[in-house]
Amino acid sequence: MTPEKISSVVKIYRERFEKEGIPKKRANPKSFFSSKEEMLAHAHYLLDGILEYAGNPDKKGKCGRHLGSCKTILLVAGWYTLEELMNPNRST
């Protein structure tokens, strides 16, 4: 995905988080998620890093891992289907 495409996907997710009132909150890396809300707050937190890394070729892997983590949380939380999460990755 191009940095522009990543930015457009992040914008869609951010708008949904804000609409749903989900705060940005980094999860404790030494514990499990205790709720769906905690998972979603962590996914919201990841968006800033995704945007930061998207434009840096040296951080392409980190960007992809954060985006993949965010998408996994959105799938598990039942916000999007797998198909909906995969569509932005496809070439137009």
N, C-alpha and C positions, 0 to 999 in steps of 0.2 A: 504494500500500500504506500502511496506517496504521502509526504507530510501533509499536503492539502486534504487528502482523503481522510487521513487520521484525524485532522482537526475537525472536519465536518462530522465524523462519527462521534467524536468527543462532545461536540456541541449538542448533538441529539441526546446523548446520555445525560449531559449536565442539565439540560432543560427538563428532562424527566425527573432527575433527582430533586431539582429545585421545586418543581411543580408538586412533587410528593412530600416535600418538606424534610428530605433526608439530609442530615448534616454531613460535613466532611470530618471523618475521624479515623486516624491511623489505628489499626488493630494492634493489640499487644502480640508481638511475634512469638512469645513464649506460651501462649494459651490458645485454646480453641475458640471459635466464634460461639457466643452464647445465645445468639438470636439472629433471625433474618434481618432485623434492623441494623444490627452491628455489622453484618456482612455487607449490607448495602452502603452503610456509612464508610466502610473501608474502600469499597469500589468507587465511591464518590471521591474519596481522598486520592485515589490512584490517578484520577484524570489530570491533575496538575502536572504530575511527573510524566505522563504520556505526552502531553503537549510539549513539555520541556525537552524530552528526548527525541521527539519526532523529527526535529530539524537538524539533529546532530548525527552524522553518519557513524561516528564512533559509539553511539548509544543505541544503534538500531536494534540490537538484541534485547537490551533492557526495555526499550519501548515496546517491542513485541511481547515480551513476557508480562509487562504490566497490562497491556491491552488484553492479552489472553486471560490473565487473572480476572480482570474486570468483567470480561464477557462470560467467563465461567460463573462468576457470582450472579450475574444477571440471568443466566440460564437456570441455575439452581434455585434462585429466588422466584422463578416463574414470571419474570417480567417480559422475556422475549423467548421465542422458539429458537431452536438451533438454526433453522433456515433464515430467520430474521437476523441473527447474529452473523451468519456467513455471507449474506448478500453484499454488504459493503466491501468485502474482500475480493469480490469477483471483478474482473475487468469489464469496462463498459464499452 
